[in-house]
């Protein structure tokens, strides 16, 4: 079995200016219903993500399946168009400060000079506003390695053509020179000349992933998005591919965005880690900080659910509850519906009360309607007065979770109706709690003063 070389995470990331800069990036997908496919909502797959990927580092992006990390990776690679926010390539310090300053000003209040400056920066650095030579430069310097290598390779093309296509498109080489360049790329990933005239189906899973990596390296890019590059491989093959990626990074000075749900792999590969939940980044910091001193309950839950390689007998703890609907995520902390240490200021709302009612099938079946005035204020209409009285009594005597009960500002009964109102909360924001360690958990941010 191949041994995975342990890459010790440094106390501070390797120095370097940002290659990719994300500011409030969103990607929403429409929810359509009916014969005419009327849009009735939006699935907020990525919802306001901001971070930077610095030159020469590996930024790990981790989270449960469905949290939005692959969608974000595809947006960064330019494969899908973001709905909002900006993804910038090679944005310098001065321009980055200008973008932040101008973006903080409401659009209606911006001067014509500010608008012109922002347009010039966007056309040169924002990937969805680029054109011409700026777009070509970005495309050749940002490549992607996909989770399923087989589906990402054309089954009708020889490996010589698969790996050589980027070189032909950018007119880097042709004829015998192209062939030799492809051979060199294959050799750099542990393959060779004997593999030139084979088809993808003639390779093992690990070999196909090596071909994908060779293709990504063809144009000598600065930045590579690695979307779960080893999750479909056997453990021994995973180690080979991870070692290869680490060696290539050291040799070529590559910058990686490493997307994975495997915390063990992320810890080995990453300088810094961003943890995503339900479309948002909830914690960000160095690999050492997040593994030794996590400051968000979701990060703690992921660590508890990860097998302990040092102690095989350690008990794994899974997350309880279900992920909220990404088309209607909670207003406050999005993790509070599953959080074991939720507080009254985490953002309790009407949906939480309805979910609690679902624990008692008899009462829940009596719920006829929910008349919403807002996410925090509604009237629950029941089929009979007895059910309404039961619910009101439970809410008043603390049968509901204590944090939810403390967040209730008003509960009253009117025949078969229960009026409830929770305290309004604003969306939580990432805060720097020291040395670049960011979290949006109210237990560690400025909101803690309200507890």
Secondary structure, DSSP 8 states (H G I E B T S, - for coil): ----------SS-----EEEEEEEEEEEEEEEETTTTEEEEEEEEEEEEEEEEETT-EEEEE--TTSSHHHHHHHHTTSS--SEEEEEES--HHHHHHHHHHHTS-GGG--HHHHHHHHHHHHHHBTTT--HHHHHHHHHHEEEE-S-HHHHS-TTSBHHHHHHHHHHHTT---HHHHHHHHHHHHHHTT--GGGTT-BGGGS-HHHHHHHHHHHHHTT--SEEEEESTTTTS-HHHHHHHHHHHHHHHHHHT-EEEEEES-HHHHHHH-SEEEEEETTEEEEEEEHHHHHHS--SHHHHHHHHHS--SS-TT-------S----TTS--SS-TTTTT-TT--TTS---HHHHHHHHTTSHHHHHHEEEEEEEETTEEEEEESSHHHHHHHHHHHHTT-S-HHHHHHEEEEEEETTEEEEEE--------EE-STT-EE--TTTSGGGGG-
